[in-house]
């Protein structure tokens, strides 16, 4: 089979969970005799050296990739391009005509826009979509509202402020922060009137308001929607995405960097605590540092923080301020993906203190594959994988004291760490995931051809 993966961004500049998942599947399917290709969006000039709609071709670890320049960033850019982009849809169709895939698997549509779905379906191709996050229902992806409330779906007056909140130093955010809620709701109502054609801010608000229905209509064309968690399934269905086409399937991970390493049987003290992930507010590393510094006197522990120290520089500055001169806390930066096993073998527990509905971060699965118990926020996708008292421990959202209590238990409770290590079951591998997808792809291709 020839498989075209579509994704919002790709290696070498971008290497977060969705990109790692896409690359792992592509390489595994290639090893199994298939021909994978990747179509990805790329932030455009002046951020990168590609202009909107321009394409570049290259190979990454043996996988052919075509990247297409996204629209130029900025508040003057028509917001509709976030979810409707005819230019990129044409580029997607051109690439599909060149490589002649048997099936398309969309891993993320941000940047590419939902317009690629009808463009590729119009060629008679089956299209599968894996919801690696909540982009299909949330304009800021993570369903974490501007006021810190966990959200269940779009509401225009909130969505406008959520989008502005991701531009912390912008004039539009400053203006919205000063604007009372009734005024924002009034602007949202006016955006649906003819006046919006003549007032650019109202036009932008209208385009934000049009987003949910536009995406829903395009995603109705999908042949199958894969949700990695029950939480994702329920949120998508509640917002009109995937009805009658939904399948829950956990991610499979590449365990090649973990297999063969001796199991970690270190017994505290000290308790070696680790964080691996994006050093941004949504991931909650600040909560972990506060909890760590709140450990009772006499609890011996170390904290090693792995993550990009440049991406969210102001937040990292705040993290360093919280850590102060505590010699037990180390900011270790990033590491090559193949070293994940070594890093986890030097960690007694991985902490995932996220503030949002995580869609099962791959690092959690990697930790469990390495036999490392996980301490995580008791939220959605995380609590489907981390089972309290069995293979890890859970604590409440934003509960610094609760996290400190769980870490104290691991450091001081005889036998708890060993019990959690022994409670970790097998983790689904990328090979198992690829076999599932082979069967799914074959059935959809068969349906398309009318055979059977």
C-alpha positions as CSV (number, residue, x, y, z in Angstrom):
1,X,0.0,0.0,0.0
2,X,1.0,3.6,-0.6
3,X,0.0,5.7,2.4
4,X,0.0,9.5,2.6
5,X,0.3,10.9,6.1
6,X,-0.9,14.5,6.6
7,X,0.4,16.4,9.6
8,X,0.5,19.9,10.9
9,X,4.4,20.0,11.1
10,X,7.3,17.7,10.9
11,X,10.9,16.9,11.5
12,X,13.6,18.1,11.7
13,X,12.4,21.4,13.3
14,X,9.4,19.9,15.1
15,X,9.6,16.7,17.1
16,X,6.8,16.6,19.6
17,X,4.3,13.8,20.2
18,X,2.3,13.9,17.0
19,X,5.5,14.1,14.8
20,X,7.1,11.3,16.7
21,X,4.0,9.1,16.3
22,X,3.7,9.9,12.6
23,X,7.4,9.1,11.9
24,X,7.3,5.9,13.9
25,X,4.2,4.6,12.0
26,X,5.7,5.6,8.7
27,X,9.0,3.8,9.4
28,X,7.3,0.7,10.7
29,X,4.9,0.5,7.7
30,X,7.9,1.0,5.4
31,X,9.7,-1.9,7.1
32,X,6.6,-4.0,6.5
33,X,6.8,-3.4,2.8
34,X,4.5,-0.4,2.3
35,X,5.3,3.0,0.8
36,X,4.6,5.9,3.2
37,X,4.8,9.6,2.3
38,X,4.3,12.7,4.5
39,X,2.5,16.0,3.7
40,X,3.2,18.6,6.3
41,X,2.5,22.3,6.9
42,X,5.4,24.7,7.8
43,X,5.3,28.1,9.3
44,X,6.2,30.5,6.6
45,X,8.2,33.6,5.9
46,X,9.5,35.5,7.8
47,X,9.5,32.9,10.6
48,X,11.0,30.3,8.2
49,X,12.5,30.3,4.8
50,X,9.3,29.3,2.9
51,X,6.6,31.5,1.6
52,X,2.8,30.8,1.9
53,X,1.9,28.0,-0.5
54,X,5.5,27.3,-1.5
55,X,6.6,23.7,-1.3
56,X,9.8,21.9,-0.4
57,X,10.7,18.2,-0.8
58,X,13.1,16.2,1.2
59,X,13.6,12.9,3.0
60,X,13.7,12.3,6.7
61,X,15.0,9.0,7.9
62,X,14.1,7.4,4.6
63,X,10.5,8.9,4.5
64,X,9.7,11.3,1.6
65,X,8.3,14.6,2.8
66,X,6.6,17.5,1.1
67,X,6.1,20.6,3.2
68,X,3.8,23.5,2.3
69,X,4.2,27.0,3.6
70,X,1.4,28.1,5.9
71,X,-0.2,31.6,5.6
72,X,1.8,34.4,7.1
73,X,1.2,34.8,10.8
74,X,-0.4,37.9,12.4
75,X,-3.7,39.3,13.6
76,X,-4.5,40.7,10.2
77,X,-4.5,37.3,8.6
78,X,-8.0,36.1,7.8
79,X,-8.9,33.8,10.7
80,X,-10.8,31.5,8.2
81,X,-7.4,30.3,6.9
82,X,-7.1,28.3,10.2
83,X,-9.7,25.9,9.0
84,X,-10.4,26.7,5.3
85,X,-7.5,27.1,3.0
86,X,-8.1,26.4,-0.7
87,X,-4.5,27.1,-1.7
88,X,-3.1,24.3,0.6
89,X,-5.9,22.0,-0.4
90,X,-4.7,22.4,-4.0
91,X,-1.2,21.6,-2.9
92,X,-2.4,18.5,-1.1
93,X,-4.2,17.3,-4.2
94,X,-1.1,18.0,-6.4
95,X,1.0,15.9,-4.1
96,X,-1.5,13.1,-4.0
97,X,-1.6,13.1,-7.8
98,X,2.2,12.8,-7.8
99,X,2.5,9.9,-5.3
100,X,-0.8,8.1,-6.0
101,X,-1.6,6.9,-2.5
102,X,-4.1,4.2,-1.8
103,X,-5.2,5.8,1.4
104,X,-4.7,9.1,3.4
105,X,-4.1,9.2,7.1
106,X,-4.4,12.7,8.6
107,X,-2.6,12.9,12.0
108,X,-3.2,16.6,12.5
109,X,-4.9,19.2,10.3
110,X,-3.7,22.5,11.9
111,X,-1.9,24.5,9.3
112,X,-3.1,22.4,6.5
113,X,-6.7,23.2,7.4
114,X,-9.8,20.9,7.1
115,X,-10.0,21.8,3.4
116,X,-7.6,19.0,2.6
117,X,-10.2,16.4,3.5
118,X,-12.7,17.2,0.7
119,X,-9.8,17.8,-1.7
120,X,-8.5,14.3,-1.2
121,X,-11.9,12.7,-0.8
122,X,-12.7,14.2,-4.2
123,X,-10.0,12.0,-5.7
124,X,-11.8,9.0,-4.4
125,X,-9.3,8.3,-1.7
126,X,-10.3,6.8,1.7
127,X,-9.3,9.3,4.5
128,X,-8.6,8.3,8.1
129,X,-8.2,10.9,10.9
130,X,-6.4,10.3,14.2
131,X,-7.4,13.0,16.7
132,X,-4.0,13.5,18.4
133,X,-5.5,16.5,20.2
134,X,-8.7,18.6,20.2
135,X,-8.0,20.8,17.2
136,X,-11.2,19.7,15.5
137,X,-13.3,21.3,18.3
138,X,-11.0,23.9,19.9
139,X,-9.3,26.8,18.1
140,X,-6.5,26.8,20.7
141,X,-6.2,23.0,20.6
142,X,-6.1,22.1,24.3
143,X,-9.7,23.0,25.5
144,X,-8.0,25.0,28.3
145,X,-10.0,28.3,28.5
146,X,-8.4,31.7,29.0
147,X,-9.7,31.8,32.6
148,X,-8.2,28.4,33.5
149,X,-11.5,26.5,33.2
150,X,-11.4,23.2,31.4
151,X,-13.7,23.5,28.4
152,X,-16.1,21.1,26.8
153,X,-16.5,22.8,23.4
154,X,-16.6,26.1,21.6
155,X,-18.6,29.2,22.7
156,X,-17.8,32.3,20.7
157,X,-17.3,34.9,23.4
158,X,-14.9,32.6,25.2
159,X,-13.1,31.4,22.0
160,X,-12.3,35.0,21.0
161,X,-10.6,35.6,24.4
162,X,-8.9,32.2,24.3
163,X,-7.3,33.0,21.0
164,X,-6.1,36.4,22.2
165,X,-4.8,34.9,25.4
166,X,-2.2,32.9,23.3
167,X,-0.8,36.3,22.2
168,X,0.3,37.6,25.6
169,X,1.8,40.9,24.5
170,X,-0.6,41.7,21.7
171,X,-2.8,44.8,21.5
172,X,-5.9,42.7,20.9
173,X,-5.3,40.8,24.1
174,X,-4.9,44.0,26.0
175,X,-8.1,45.4,24.5
176,X,-10.1,42.3,25.3
177,X,-8.8,42.1,28.9
178,X,-10.2,45.6,29.4
179,X,-13.5,44.8,27.7
180,X,-16.4,43.6,29.9
181,X,-18.0,40.3,29.1
182,X,-21.3,41.8,27.9
183,X,-19.4,43.9,25.4
184,X,-17.6,40.8,24.0
185,X,-20.9,39.0,23.7
186,X,-22.4,42.1,21.9
187,X,-19.5,42.1,19.5
188,X,-20.0,38.3,18.9
189,X,-23.7,39.0,18.1
190,X,-22.8,41.9,15.7
191,X,-20.3,39.7,13.9
192,X,-23.2,37.8,12.5
193,X,-24.7,40.9,10.9
194,X,-23.9,42.6,7.5
195,X,-21.8,45.2,9.5
196,X,-19.0,42.6,9.8
197,X,-18.2,43.0,6.1
198,X,-17.0,46.6,6.8
199,X,-15.4,46.2,10.2
200,X,-12.3,43.9,10.2
201,X,-12.4,42.9,13.9
202,X,-16.1,41.8,13.6
203,X,-15.2,39.9,10.4
204,X,-12.5,38.0,12.3
205,X,-14.9,37.2,15.1
206,X,-17.5,36.0,12.6
207,X,-14.9,33.7,11.1
208,X,-14.0,32.3,14.5
209,X,-17.8,31.7,15.0
210,X,-18.0,29.9,11.7
211,X,-15.2,27.5,12.6
212,X,-17.1,24.7,14.3
213,X,-19.7,24.1,11.6
214,X,-17.1,24.4,8.8
215,X,-14.9,21.8,10.3
216,X,-17.8,19.5,11.2
217,X,-19.1,19.5,7.6
218,X,-15.7,18.7,6.1
219,X,-14.9,16.0,8.7
220,X,-18.2,14.3,7.8
221,X,-16.4,13.1,4.7
222,X,-13.9,11.0,6.7
223,X,-14.1,7.3,6.5
224,X,-12.8,6.6,10.0
225,X,-11.9,8.7,13.1
226,X,-9.5,7.2,15.6
227,X,-9.5,8.5,19.1
228,X,-6.6,7.5,21.4
229,X,-8.7,7.7,24.5
230,X,-12.4,7.4,25.6
231,X,-12.2,11.1,26.7
232,X,-11.3,12.2,23.1
233,X,-14.0,10.0,21.7
234,X,-16.6,11.5,24.0
235,X,-15.6,15.1,23.4
236,X,-15.5,14.7,19.6
237,X,-18.9,13.1,19.5
238,X,-20.4,15.7,21.8
239,X,-19.2,18.3,19.4
240,X,-20.6,16.6,16.3
241,X,-17.4,15.0,15.0
242,X,-17.1,11.3,14.1
243,X,-20.6,10.0,14.6
244,X,-20.8,6.4,13.3
245,X,-17.1,6.4,12.3
246,X,-15.4,6.5,15.6
247,X,-12.8,3.9,16.8
248,X,-10.9,4.1,20.1
249,X,-7.3,2.8,19.7
250,X,-4.4,3.6,22.0
251,X,-1.1,4.8,20.6
252,X,1.6,2.3,19.9
253,X,5.2,3.4,20.7
254,X,8.7,2.6,19.5
255,X,10.2,0.6,22.3
256,X,13.6,0.0,20.5
257,X,15.3,2.5,22.8
258,X,13.9,0.9,25.9
259,X,14.1,-2.9,25.2
260,X,17.1,-4.7,26.6
261,X,17.8,-2.2,29.3
262,X,17.9,-3.7,32.8
263,X,14.8,-2.8,34.9
264,X,15.3,0.0,37.3
265,X,15.2,-1.4,40.9
266,X,16.8,1.6,42.6
267,X,15.3,2.1,46.1
268,X,15.2,5.6,47.6
269,X,16.8,7.5,49.1
270,X,17.0,9.6,47.2
271,X,13.8,9.5,45.2
272,X,14.8,10.4,41.6
273,X,11.9,12.5,40.2
274,X,11.8,13.3,36.5
275,X,9.9,15.6,34.1
276,X,10.1,15.1,30.3
277,X,8.1,17.4,28.0
278,X,7.3,20.9,26.8
279,X,8.3,23.6,29.2
280,X,5.1,25.5,28.7
281,X,2.4,26.5,31.1
282,X,-0.1,23.8,30.0
283,X,2.3,21.1,31.0
284,X,2.5,22.3,34.6
285,X,6.2,22.0,35.4
286,X,5.8,25.0,37.7
287,X,3.4,22.9,39.8
288,X,6.0,20.1,40.1
289,X,8.7,22.5,41.2
290,X,6.4,24.0,43.9
291,X,5.4,20.5,45.1
292,X,9.0,19.4,45.1
293,X,10.1,22.3,47.2
294,X,7.2,21.6,49.6
295,X,8.4,18.1,50.4
296,X,8.8,17.6,54.2
297,X,12.2,18.1,55.8
298,X,14.2,15.0,55.7
299,X,12.7,13.6,52.5
300,X,15.7,13.0,50.2
301,X,14.9,13.6,46.5
302,X,16.2,15.0,43.3
303,X,14.4,16.5,40.4
304,X,15.7,16.4,36.8
305,X,13.7,18.5,34.2
306,X,14.1,17.6,30.5
307,X,12.7,20.0,27.9
308,X,13.5,22.7,25.4
309,X,14.7,25.7,27.4
310,X,14.3,28.2,24.5
311,X,10.8,27.7,23.2
312,X,8.9,29.3,26.1
313,X,11.7,31.5,27.4
314,X,9.6,33.6,29.8
315,X,8.0,30.6,31.3
316,X,11.4,28.9,31.7
317,X,12.7,32.1,33.4
318,X,9.8,31.7,35.9
319,X,10.6,28.0,36.4
320,X,14.2,28.9,37.2
321,X,13.0,31.6,39.6
322,X,10.9,29.0,41.4
323,X,13.8,26.6,41.6
324,X,16.1,29.4,42.9
325,X,19.4,27.9,44.2
326,X,18.0,24.5,45.1
327,X,20.8,22.2,44.2
328,X,18.5,19.2,44.0
329,X,16.8,20.6,40.9
330,X,18.5,20.3,37.5
331,X,17.4,21.7,34.2
332,X,18.8,19.1,31.9
333,X,17.6,20.3,28.5
334,X,16.6,17.9,25.7
335,X,18.0,14.6,24.6
336,X,18.0,12.5,21.4
337,X,14.9,10.3,21.1
338,X,17.0,7.1,21.2
339,X,18.2,8.0,24.7
340,X,14.7,7.8,26.2
341,X,15.4,4.4,27.8
342,X,18.6,5.6,29.4
343,X,16.9,8.7,30.8
344,X,14.0,6.7,32.2
345,X,16.4,4.1,33.7
346,X,17.8,6.9,35.8
347,X,14.3,8.0,37.0
348,X,12.3,6.5,39.8
349,X,9.1,8.3,38.9
350,X,8.0,10.4,35.9
351,X,5.7,13.3,36.9
352,X,3.1,14.6,34.4
353,X,1.4,17.6,36.1
354,X,-0.6,18.7,33.1
355,X,-3.3,21.4,33.3
356,X,-5.2,20.2,30.2
357,X,-6.9,17.0,28.9
358,X,-3.8,15.2,27.7
359,X,-4.4,12.8,24.9
360,X,-2.0,10.2,26.5
361,X,1.4,11.7,26.0
362,X,3.8,9.3,24.4
363,X,6.3,9.9,27.2
364,X,3.8,8.3,29.7
365,X,3.7,5.2,27.5
366,X,7.5,5.2,27.2
367,X,7.8,5.5,31.0
368,X,5.5,2.5,31.6
369,X,7.3,0.5,28.9
370,X,10.5,1.2,30.8
371,X,9.0,0.1,34.1
372,X,8.9,3.6,35.5
373,X,5.7,4.5,37.6
374,X,4.0,7.7,36.6
375,X,2.5,10.4,38.9
376,X,0.0,12.4,36.9
377,X,-2.9,14.8,37.1
378,X,-6.2,13.0,37.5
379,X,-7.6,14.2,34.2
380,X,-9.1,12.5,31.2
381,X,-6.7,10.7,29.0
382,X,-4.0,10.5,31.7
383,X,-6.2,8.6,34.2
384,X,-7.2,6.1,31.5
385,X,-3.5,5.0,31.4
386,X,-2.2,5.8,34.9
387,X,-4.2,3.7,37.4
388,X,-3.9,5.0,40.9
389,X,-2.2,2.6,43.2
390,X,-1.5,0.1,40.5
391,X,1.0,1.5,38.0
392,X,1.3,5.0,39.3
393,X,-0.4,7.7,41.4
394,X,-2.8,10.5,40.6
395,X,-3.4,13.9,42.2
396,X,-6.0,16.7,41.6
397,X,-5.8,19.4,39.0
398,X,-3.6,22.3,40.2
399,X,-3.2,20.5,43.6
400,X,0.4,21.3,44.6
401,X,-0.1,19.8,48.1
402,X,-1.6,16.7,46.6
403,X,1.3,16.2,44.3
404,X,3.8,16.7,47.2
405,X,1.9,14.1,49.2
406,X,2.2,11.5,46.4
407,X,5.9,12.2,46.0
408,X,6.4,11.9,49.8
409,X,4.6,8.5,49.7
410,X,7.0,7.3,47.0
411,X,10.0,8.4,49.0
412,X,9.0,7.1,52.4
413,X,6.4,4.3,52.1
414,X,8.1,0.9,52.2
415,X,7.4,-1.2,49.2
416,X,5.2,1.3,47.3
417,X,7.6,2.0,44.5
418,X,8.2,-1.7,44.0
419,X,4.5,-2.4,44.0
420,X,3.8,0.2,41.3
421,X,6.7,-1.1,39.2
422,X,5.3,-4.6,39.4
423,X,1.8,-3.3,38.5
424,X,2.9,-2.0,35.1
425,X,1.5,-4.2,32.3
426,X,2.6,-4.5,28.7
427,X,2.5,-1.4,26.5
428,X,1.2,-1.4,22.9
429,X,4.1,-1.1,20.5
430,X,4.3,0.7,17.2
431,X,4.5,-2.7,15.4
432,X,1.1,-3.7,17.0
433,X,-0.3,-0.3,16.0
434,X,0.9,-0.7,12.4
435,X,-0.7,-4.1,12.2
436,X,-4.0,-2.7,13.3
437,X,-3.7,0.1,10.7
438,X,-2.8,-2.3,7.9
439,X,-6.1,-4.1,8.5
440,X,-8.1,-0.9,8.7
441,X,-6.5,0.5,5.5
442,X,-7.1,-2.7,3.6
443,X,-10.7,-2.8,4.6
444,X,-11.3,0.8,3.6
445,X,-9.5,0.3,0.3
446,X,-11.6,-2.8,-0.3
447,X,-14.8,-0.8,0.4
448,X,-13.7,1.9,-2.1
449,X,-13.0,-0.6,-4.8
450,X,-16.4,-2.3,-4.2
451,X,-14.8,-5.7,-3.7
452,X,-16.3,-8.0,-1.1
